[in-house]
Amino acid sequence: MADKIKLLIAVLIVAAGIAGYYELADKLQIIRVGVVLASALIAIGVAYTSSGGKALVGFYRESLVETRKVVWPNRKETVQTTGIVILLVIGVAFVLMLVDLSLQSFMNWFMG
């Protein structure tokens, strides 16, 4: 229950920041944006204290570890794969064009 209250408070803080943005319409844009960013940072801090926030940060950290384990393709593999994709797209577009022209010819013949 405490976690839900913390998340509700975080949402209310963000809402207050957005309301402040519109309330300060006569002020400089940088002040208005600063209010929204400050409220977002405070809301993130409040949300982090909940169990869901801590789990989200843990997930983020684990995903960074997994990203480092990925074997990224080199330049040659990337160029080859991109070329194959471009050729396949052109081929599929040509086949769809033939199907479209065939259906158009059939409909013209059928409608007289």
C-alpha positions in Angstrom: 0.0 0.0 0.0 2.9 2.4 0.8 4.3 1.8 -2.7 1.1 2.8 -4.3 1.0 5.9 -2.3 4.5 6.8 -3.3 3.7 6.3 -6.9 0.6 8.4 -6.6 2.6 11.1 -5.0 5.1 10.9 -7.9 2.3 11.3 -10.4 0.9 14.2 -8.5 4.4 15.9 -8.5 4.6 15.5 -12.3 1.1 16.9 -12.6 2.0 19.8 -10.4 5.0 20.5 -12.6 2.9 20.5 -15.8 0.4 22.7 -14.1 3.2 25.0 -13.1 4.4 25.2 -16.7 1.0 26.5 -17.8 0.6 28.7 -14.7 3.9 30.4 -15.4 2.9 31.4 -19.0 4.2 35.0 -18.5 7.7 33.8 -17.4 10.7 32.9 -19.5 10.5 29.5 -21.3 13.6 28.2 -19.6 12.0 28.8 -16.2 8.8 27.0 -17.3 10.8 24.0 -18.6 13.0 24.0 -15.5 9.9 23.6 -13.4 8.8 20.6 -15.4 12.2 19.0 -15.3 12.6 19.6 -11.6 9.2 18.1 -10.9 10.1 15.1 -13.1 13.4 14.6 -11.2 11.7 14.8 -7.8 9.0 12.4 -9.0 11.7 10.0 -10.1 13.3 10.2 -6.7 10.0 9.5 -5.0 9.2 6.6 -7.3 12.6 5.1 -6.8 11.9 4.7 -3.1 9.1 2.2 -4.0 9.8 -1.4 -4.6 8.7 -1.1 -8.2 11.1 1.7 -8.7 14.0 -0.2 -7.3 13.0 -3.2 -9.4 13.0 -1.0 -12.5 16.5 0.3 -11.8 17.7 -3.2 -11.2 16.2 -4.3 -14.6 17.9 -1.3 -16.2 21.3 -2.3 -14.7 20.9 -5.9 -15.8 20.0 -4.8 -19.3 23.2 -2.8 -19.5 25.2 -5.9 -18.5 23.4 -7.9 -21.2 24.0 -5.2 -23.8 27.7 -5.5 -23.2 27.5 -9.3 -24.0 26.0 -8.7 -27.4 28.2 -9.5 -30.4 27.7 -6.6 -32.8 28.2 -7.1 -36.5 31.2 -5.6 -38.2 31.0 -3.1 -41.1 31.2 -5.8 -43.8 28.4 -7.8 -42.3 26.2 -4.7 -41.8 26.7 -3.6 -45.5 26.0 -7.1 -46.8 22.8 -7.5 -44.6 21.6 -4.0 -45.7 22.2 -4.9 -49.3 20.2 -8.1 -49.0 17.3 -6.3 -47.3 17.2 -3.6 -50.0 17.2 -6.3 -52.7 14.4 -8.2 -51.0 12.3 -5.0 -50.6 12.7 -4.2 -54.3 11.8 -7.8 -55.2 8.7 -7.8 -53.0 7.7 -4.4 -54.4 8.0 -5.8 -57.9 5.9 -8.8 -57.1 3.2 -6.7 -55.5 3.3 -4.4 -58.6 2.7 -7.4 -60.8 -0.2 -8.6 -58.6 -1.7 -5.1 -58.6 -1.4 -4.8 -62.4 -2.9 -8.3 -62.9 -5.8 -7.5 -60.6 -6.4 -4.2 -62.3 -6.4 -5.8 -65.8 -8.8 -8.5 -64.5 -11.1 -5.9 -63.1 -11.0 -3.8 -66.3 -11.8 -6.9 -68.3 -14.5 -8.0 -65.9 -16.2 -4.6 -65.8 -16.1 -4.3 -69.5 
